[in-house]
Amino acid sequence: MLSPHPPANHELLYEADDRPSLPLTLGLGMQNTALNLAGVVLAPTILITTAGESDAYLNWAVFAALIVCGIATIVQAVRFGRLGAGYILVMGSTSAFLAVSVSAIEQGGPALLATLIIVASFVQFILGSRMAALRRVFTPTVAGTVLMLIPVSIAPIVFAQLTDVPAAAAPAAAPVTALVTLAASVLVSLRLTGIWRLWAPAIGLISGSLAGAAFGIYDIERVATAPWIGLPDFSAYPGFDLSFNTAFWALLPGFIIVTLVGAMDTLGDTIAIQRASWRKPRAIDFRSIQGAINADGLGNLLSGIAGTVPNTTYGNSIAVVEITGVAARRVGICVGLLFIMLACLPKILAVVIAMPRPVAGAYLAVIISLLFVFGIKILINDGLDYRKSLIVGFAFWVGLSFQFDMIYPELLQGALGEILGHGMTAGGITVILLSSFLDLTRSRPRRLRATLSNTALPEIDAFLCDFARRVKFDEGTTTRLRAVGEETLHILLGNGQGESDRDLLLVARADGKGADLEFIAGGSDMNLEDQLALLSEGVADIPNESEAPLRLLRHYATSVRHQQYHGTDIATIRLEPQSA
């Protein structure tokens, strides 16, 4: 099947480029803000209370988190150059960093945390700019395994929150409050559908807070004394720790690994929002994904500079688009502005901050359980053969063992112990090393470098003939392989408006069932998958001179995939023998 597309989204009322009315924009902006506010506020609250920092720093961190998330959400919607996806992607505080962030604050204070976040954020800029080159290093196997290990690393924090109540509280206060929160969140999610399911976490938080108030553990005084409008104490700003001591280098690998996994989460959300934002199906625009990852990096950079927790994209905004049928970018801008406004309304924020710790712990338990499942889904969608299963299973076991000091704890002292003390870091390093070993030891693909021009056709044809001979293709499959090379070259030349100064890298791989050809060239504007989709639908606006190569490619190839990055096009052509 060529260039598979999801079905057309006929229920979409407003596409990304449309301009809905101001009341509708404001209403959906308020809905998105209300759905995501608790997540933005609770992540820094849980982190700072767990680490034992002051209320002054907590108020500052929540204020800064809302400002940064607001700016990052606007950037995602507007798309400034190579920053931003150009879609509604609400940015919010992430709980994935909780375990390593608590360690950073305990070992070096908020200043060390800020420095680590800033340094790790540049990894996202590198990934965003070199996404095409790094696609074989940062794989779904790595991301899925680390996502499964994040709940393992956060588990001690969750259990500590579930039992954290004032000494004078009734013995049943903590378990009852946590149980009410969990029951409301989970049961509502299981039984309700549509927009009501999105409100399940909020319903759980409200129910748990009411139960906590009945036991006297909801901090009503904090809410009562908080001003309606105001700014935090700017003296609580932590600054930076530029000593780059042993604690910094020991914690840095963990921050980098979680940052990379956050980029994979952003990648998945960007693909989903692209599919939800247009009535007519389009091929995935990887340039938009690069922009989303860069905006994610900008958000983390600003978080470090501002002295608060990192952020990432929230999937709730995608579900709201699918349910309401409104994907207009103006809604994203509205959400960002509302976040910034809420940062200056301490009383509203105090309502969330004052929630009992068991309520926050139960909320976090639900969130991290979804992270675990998301990791499994990534692994399953990528395909789990014997080798990948062994890598994932062994890496998860290593991470779990190191997290709970089951493997030679007496030998893991000093910097090495700090690095491997977090299961996510230990398991992440393991899966990266094993995946790299597997990639380096498998049979190497054949490569050809040439200039993207008609004069390269004889060289490409000779290369493919030699490749077919080496993998023992029959005469019919060899002919189809050569035809695929010729037609793909013509199409890429057409996409580049006849340019002949671009380089071309042709990579050929065989897997026993067929062959994959990768044509890696300079960037172009027209997506090959979209062209094939238009051809299949009988659209007549494709020039006749371009139509023949497209029809021939569709006839010869088994599947076609075209990934467009900034400055790079990667056309992957799958060809299998007719008997297969």
C-alpha positions in Angstrom: 0.0 0.0 0.0 1.4 3.4 -1.0 1.6 6.4 1.3 -1.1 5.4 3.9 -3.2 8.3 5.1 -5.7 8.4 8.0 -9.3 9.0 6.9 -10.5 12.5 6.2 -11.6 14.5 9.2 -15.0 15.6 8.0 -16.1 16.7 11.5 -13.4 19.4 11.8 -15.1 22.9 11.9 -12.0 25.1 11.9 -8.6 24.0 10.5 -5.3 25.3 11.8 -5.3 28.3 9.4 -8.9 29.3 10.1 -10.0 32.2 12.3 -13.0 31.4 14.6 -14.9 34.1 16.4 -13.4 35.8 19.4 -16.0 34.3 21.9 -15.4 30.8 20.6 -11.6 31.3 20.7 -11.8 32.6 24.3 -14.2 29.9 25.4 -11.9 27.1 24.1 -8.9 28.8 25.4 -10.4 28.9 28.9 -11.4 25.2 28.6 -7.8 24.2 27.6 -6.4 26.3 30.4 -8.7 24.9 33.1 -7.9 21.3 31.9 -4.1 21.8 32.1 -3.7 24.3 35.0 -3.4 21.6 37.7 -0.6 19.8 35.8 1.3 23.1 35.4 1.0 24.0 39.1 1.3 20.5 40.8 4.6 19.4 39.2 6.6 22.2 40.8 4.6 21.9 44.0 5.3 18.2 44.4 9.0 18.7 43.5 9.6 21.5 45.9 7.6 20.1 48.8 9.4 16.7 48.4 12.8 18.4 48.4 11.9 20.4 51.4 12.4 23.9 49.9 10.7 27.1 51.2 7.3 28.4 50.4 8.9 31.5 48.9 10.7 29.4 46.3 7.5 27.4 45.7 5.6 30.5 44.9 8.3 31.7 42.6 8.6 28.4 40.8 4.8 28.2 40.1 4.8 31.8 38.9 7.8 31.2 36.6 6.3 27.9 35.3 3.1 29.6 34.2 5.0 32.4 32.5 7.3 30.0 30.6 4.5 27.6 29.7 2.5 30.5 28.4 5.3 31.8 26.2 6.1 28.3 24.9 2.5 27.6 24.1 2.3 30.8 22.1 5.5 29.9 20.2 4.1 26.5 19.4 1.0 28.0 17.9 2.6 30.9 16.0 5.7 29.2 14.8 8.6 31.7 14.7 10.9 30.5 11.9 12.1 27.1 13.1 10.6 27.5 16.5 7.2 26.1 17.0 4.9 23.5 15.4 2.3 25.9 14.1 -0.5 24.0 15.9 -2.4 24.0 19.2 0.2 22.3 21.5 -0.3 23.4 25.1 2.9 23.3 27.0 2.9 22.4 30.7 5.2 21.3 33.6 6.4 17.8 33.3 6.6 15.1 36.0 9.1 13.1 34.1 12.0 15.1 35.6 10.7 14.7 39.2 13.2 12.0 40.4 16.3 13.6 39.0 15.1 17.1 40.0 14.6 16.1 43.6 18.1 14.7 43.7 19.5 17.9 42.1 17.8 20.1 44.8 18.9 17.9 47.6 22.5 17.9 46.4 23.0 21.4 45.2 19.8 23.4 45.7 17.6 25.1 43.1 20.6 26.7 41.6 22.1 23.4 40.6 18.7 22.3 39.2 18.5 25.4 37.1 22.0 24.8 35.6 21.2 21.2 34.8 17.9 22.1 33.0 19.7 24.8 30.9 22.5 22.5 29.8 20.1 19.6 29.0 17.8 21.9 27.0 20.5 22.3 24.3 20.1 18.6 23.6 16.7 19.3 22.2 18.0 22.1 20.0 20.6 19.6 18.7 18.0 17.0 18.1 15.7 19.5 16.4 18.4 20.6 14.0 19.9 17.2 13.3 16.8 15.1 13.6 17.3 13.4 10.2 20.9 12.3 11.1 20.0 11.2 14.7 16.9 9.2 13.8 18.7 5.9 14.0 20.3 6.7 17.4 17.3 8.0 19.3 14.9 5.2 18.5 11.5 4.2 19.7 13.1 1.3 21.6 15.1 3.8 23.7 12.2 6.1 24.3 9.7 3.4 25.1 12.1 1.7 27.6 12.9 5.0 29.4 9.2 6.0 29.6 8.5 2.7 31.3 11.3 3.3 33.8 10.2 6.9 34.7 7.4 5.6 36.9 9.9 3.3 38.6 12.1 6.3 39.5 9.2 8.4 40.6 7.5 5.7 42.7 9.4 6.6 46.0 8.1 10.2 45.5 4.6 9.1 45.0 4.6 6.9 48.1 6.0 9.7 50.2 3.3 12.1 49.0 0.5 9.6 49.8 1.5 9.5 53.5 2.5 13.2 53.9 -0.1 14.7 56.3 0.3 16.9 59.4 1.2 15.0 62.6 -2.1 15.9 64.2 -4.2 14.6 61.4 -6.4 11.6 61.9 -4.9 8.2 61.0 -7.5 7.7 58.2 -6.9 11.1 56.7 -4.1 10.1 54.3 -5.5 6.8 53.0 -9.1 8.0 52.6 -8.1 11.3 50.9 -5.8 9.4 48.5 -8.4 6.7 47.8 -11.1 9.2 47.1 -8.9 11.0 44.6 -7.9 7.8 42.9 -11.4 6.4 42.8 -12.8 9.6 41.3 -10.1 9.9 38.7 -10.0 6.3 37.6 -13.7 5.5 37.7 -14.7 8.7 35.8 -12.0 7.9 33.1 -13.3 4.4 32.8 -17.0 5.1 32.5 -17.3 8.5 30.8 -16.4 9.5 27.3 -15.8 12.6 25.3 -15.1 15.9 27.0 -16.0 14.4 30.4 -13.2 12.0 30.3 -10.7 14.9 29.9 -12.1 16.4 33.2 -11.4 13.2 35.1 -8.2 14.4 36.7 -9.8 17.7 37.8 -12.8 15.8 39.2 -10.4 13.6 41.2 -8.5 16.6 42.5 -11.7 18.3 43.6 -13.1 15.2 45.2 -9.8 14.5 47.1 -9.5 18.1 48.2 -13.1 18.0 49.6 -12.2 14.8 51.5 -9.0 16.5 52.7 -11.0 19.5 53.9 -13.3 17.2 55.9 -10.2 15.8 57.7 -8.8 19.3 58.2 -5.7 18.7 56.0 -6.6 21.1 53.2 -4.5 24.3 53.7 -7.5 26.7 53.7 -5.3 29.4 55.4 -3.0 29.5 52.4 -5.9 30.3 50.1 -7.5 32.8 52.5 -4.2 34.8 52.9 -3.2 34.8 49.3 -3.9 38.1 47.4 -6.1 38.1 44.4 -3.5 40.0 42.3 0.3 40.0 43.0 3.8 38.9 42.2 6.0 36.5 44.1 9.0 37.5 46.2 11.7 38.1 43.6 14.4 37.4 46.2 13.4 33.7 46.0 15.0 33.5 42.5 17.6 30.8 42.8 20.2 31.9 40.2 22.7 29.4 38.8 25.3 27.0 40.1 28.3 27.3 37.8 30.8 25.3 39.9 30.2 22.2 37.7 31.1 19.9 40.6 30.7 16.2 40.9 27.0 16.4 41.6 26.5 18.2 38.3 28.3 15.6 36.2 26.7 12.7 38.0 23.1 14.1 37.5 23.6 15.4 33.9 23.2 12.0 32.1 19.8 11.5 33.8 18.7 15.0 32.7 19.8 14.4 29.1 18.1 11.0 28.9 14.8 12.4 30.2 15.1 15.4 27.9 15.5 13.1 24.9 12.4 11.1 26.0 10.5 14.3 26.4 11.4 15.1 22.8 9.9 11.7 21.7 6.7 12.6 23.6 6.6 16.0 21.7 7.2 14.1 18.5 4.2 11.9 19.1 2.0 14.8 20.1 3.0 16.8 17.0 2.1 13.9 14.7 -1.3 13.6 16.5 -2.1 17.3 16.3 -1.2 17.4 12.6 -3.6 14.6 11.8 -6.3 16.3 13.9 -5.9 19.8 12.5 -6.8 19.3 8.8 -10.0 18.0 7.1 -8.0 16.5 4.2 -5.3 14.0 5.3 -1.7 15.1 4.8 1.7 13.5 5.0 3.4 14.1 8.3 5.5 17.3 8.1 8.7 16.6 10.0 9.7 20.2 9.7 6.8 21.0 12.0 8.1 18.3 14.4 11.5 19.9 14.4 9.9 23.2 15.2 7.9 21.6 18.1 11.0 20.0 19.6 12.9 23.4 19.2 10.0 25.1 21.0 10.2 22.4 23.7 13.9 23.1 24.1 13.2 26.9 24.3 10.6 26.2 27.0 13.2 24.1 29.0 15.9 26.8 28.5 13.6 29.5 29.8 12.6 27.2 32.7 16.2 26.8 33.7 16.8 30.6 33.4 13.7 31.3 35.4 14.5 28.7 38.0 11.5 26.5 37.7 10.7 22.9 36.4 11.0 21.8 32.8 7.9 21.6 30.5 6.6 19.5 27.7 3.6 19.2 25.4 0.3 18.1 26.9 -1.9 15.7 25.0 -5.2 17.1 26.4 -5.1 19.9 23.8 -5.2 17.3 21.0 -8.2 15.5 22.6 -10.0 18.9 22.8 -9.4 19.5 19.1 -10.7 16.1 18.2 -13.8 16.6 20.4 -14.7 20.2 19.6 -13.6 20.2 15.9 -11.6 23.5 16.4 -7.9 23.4 15.5 -7.3 27.1 14.9 -4.0 28.4 16.1 -5.7 31.4 17.7 -6.9 29.0 20.5 -3.2 28.1 21.4 -2.3 31.8 21.5 -5.3 32.4 23.9 -4.2 29.6 26.2 -0.7 31.0 26.4 -2.0 34.5 27.3 -4.3 33.0 29.9 -1.4 31.1 31.5 0.6 34.3 31.8 -2.4 36.2 33.3 -3.0 33.4 35.8 0.7 33.7 37.0 -0.3 37.1 38.5 -3.4 35.7 40.3 -2.0 34.1 43.5 -5.3 33.2 45.1 -6.4 31.0 42.2 -3.0 29.3 42.2 -3.2 28.8 46.0 -6.3 26.7 45.5 -4.2 24.2 43.7 -1.0 24.5 45.8 -3.0 24.1 49.1 -4.3 20.6 48.1 -3.3 17.9 50.5 -0.1 15.9 49.6 -2.0 12.6 49.4 -4.2 14.2 46.7 -1.2 15.3 44.8 0.4 11.9 45.2 -2.7 10.1 43.9 -2.9 12.5 40.9 0.8 11.8 40.2 0.2 8.0 40.4 -2.5 8.2 37.7 -0.2 10.4 35.5 2.8 8.1 35.7 0.8 5.0 35.1 -0.2 6.5 31.8 3.5 7.2 31.1 4.2 3.5 31.6 1.5 2.5 29.1 2.6 5.1 26.6 6.1 3.6 26.7 4.6 0.1 26.0 2.5 1.5 23.1 5.6 3.1 21.5 7.5 -0.3 21.7 4.5 -2.2 20.3 4.0 0.2 17.4 7.6 0.0 16.5 7.5 -3.8 16.5 9.0 -6.1 19.1 11.1 -8.9 17.6 13.3 -11.2 19.7 16.3 -8.9 19.8 14.3 -5.8 20.7 12.4 -7.7 23.4 15.6 -8.9 24.9 17.1 -5.4 25.0 13.9 -3.8 26.5 13.4 -6.6 29.1 17.1 -6.6 30.2 17.3 -2.8 30.3 14.1 -2.5 32.3 15.4 -5.1 34.8 18.7 -3.3 35.1 16.9 0.0 35.8 14.6 -1.5 38.4 17.5 -3.2 40.1 19.7 -0.1 40.3 16.8 2.1 41.4 16.3 0.0 44.5 20.0 -0.8 45.2 19.7 -4.5 44.4 22.9 -4.8 42.4 26.2 -4.6 44.4 25.3 -1.4 46.2 28.6 -1.5 48.2 30.5 -1.1 44.9 28.5 1.8 43.6 29.9 4.7 45.6 30.8 8.3 44.6 30.0 9.6 41.2 29.3 6.2 39.7 26.7 5.5 42.4 25.1 8.9 41.7 24.9 8.2 38.0 23.5 4.7 38.3 21.4 5.5 41.4 18.4 6.4 39.3 16.8 3.4 37.5 15.8 5.6 34.6 19.4 6.6 34.0 20.9 3.1 34.4 18.2 1.5 32.2 18.5 4.3 29.7 22.2 3.9 29.3 21.8 0.1 29.0 19.2 0.3 26.2 21.2 2.9 24.3 24.4 0.7 24.5 22.6 -2.5 23.6 20.7 -0.9 20.7 23.9 0.7 19.4 25.7 -2.7 19.6 22.9 -4.3 17.6 23.0 -1.6 15.0 26.8 -1.7 14.7 27.1 -5.4 14.3 24.3 -6.1 11.7 25.1 -6.3 8.0 26.0 -2.9 6.7 23.9 -1.3 4.0 25.2 -0.4 0.6 25.7 3.4 0.0 26.2 5.6 -3.1 27.0 9.3 -3.0 26.2 11.3 -6.1 25.0 14.7 -7.3 21.2 15.0 -7.6 21.0 15.4 -11.4 20.1 13.5 -14.5 23.7 12.7 -15.1 23.7 10.5 -12.0 21.2 8.1 -13.5 23.8 5.6 -15.0 25.7 5.6 -11.7 22.5 4.9 -9.7 21.5 2.2 -12.1 24.8 0.4 -11.9 24.7 0.7 -8.1 21.2 -0.9 -8.0 22.2 -3.7 -10.4 25.2 -4.6 -8.2 23.0 -4.5 -5.1 20.4 -6.8 -6.7 23.1 -9.2 -7.7 24.5 -9.3 -4.2 21.1 -10.0 -2.6 20.2 -12.5 -5.3 17.1 -10.8 -6.7 15.5 -12.5 -9.7 15.3 -10.7 -13.0 11.8 -9.3 -12.6 12.6 -7.8 -9.1 15.8 -6.4 -10.4 14.0 -4.6 -13.2 11.5 -3.2 -10.8 14.3 -2.0 -8.5 16.1 -0.2 -11.3 12.8 1.4 -12.4 12.2 2.6 -8.8 15.6 4.2 -8.8 15.0 6.0 -12.1 11.5 7.3 -11.3 12.4 8.4 -7.8 15.3 10.4 -9.2 13.0 12.1 -11.7 10.5 13.0 -9.0 13.2 14.4 -6.6 14.5 16.5 -9.5 11.0 17.8 -10.2 10.5 18.6 -6.5 13.7 20.7 -6.5 12.6 22.7 -9.6 15.4 21.2 -11.7 18.2 22.0 -9.2 21.4 20.1 -9.9 23.7 21.3 -7.1 22.2 19.2 -4.4 23.9 16.1 -3.1 22.2 12.7 -3.0 22.9 9.8 -0.7 21.3 6.5 -1.8 21.3 3.8 0.9 20.1 0.2 0.0 19.2 -2.4 2.6 18.0 -6.0 2.2 16.2 -7.9 5.0 15.4 -11.3 3.4 11.8 -10.2 2.4 12.7 -7.4 0.1 14.7 -4.2 0.0 14.5 -0.6 1.3 16.0 2.3 -0.6 16.6 5.6 1.1 17.1 8.6 -1.1 18.5 11.4 1.1 18.8 14.8 -0.6 18.4 18.5 -0.1 15.0 19.8 1.0 12.1 20.6 -1.2 8.6 21.9 -0.7 6.3 19.2 -2.2 5.8 16.0 -0.3 5.9 12.8 -2.3 3.3 11.0 -0.2 0.9 13.9 -0.8 1.5 13.8 -4.5 0.8 10.1 -4.6 -2.4 10.7 -2.6 -3.6 13.4 -5.0 -2.8 11.0 -7.9 -4.9 8.2 -6.3 -7.8 10.6 -5.8 -7.7 11.7 -9.4 -6.9 15.3 -8.7 -6.0 17.0 -12.0 -3.7 19.8 -10.8 -0.5 17.7 -10.9 1.4 18.7 -14.1 1.4 16.0 -16.8 5.2 15.9 -17.0 5.2 15.0 -13.2 2.4 12.5 -13.4 4.1 9.7 -15.3 7.0 9.2 -12.8 4.5 9.2 -10.0 2.3 6.6 -11.6 5.3 4.4 -12.5 6.6 4.6 -8.9 3.2 3.7 -7.5 3.2 0.7 -9.9 6.7 -0.6 -9.1 7.1 0.1 -5.3 5.5 -1.7 -2.5 5.3 1.4 -0.3 6.6 5.0 -0.3 7.4 7.2 2.7 8.7 10.8 2.4 10.1 12.5 5.5 10.8 16.2 5.0 13.2 18.0 7.4 14.7 21.4 7.2 17.3 21.2 4.5 16.9 17.4 4.0 14.4 15.1 2.2 14.4 11.3 3.0 12.3 9.2 0.5 12.1 5.6 1.7 11.0 3.2 -1.0 10.1 -0.4 0.0 10.2 -3.1 -2.7 9.3 -6.7 -2.3 9.3 -9.5 -4.9 5.9 -10.1 -6.5 5.7 -13.6 -4.9 5.9 -12.0 -1.5 
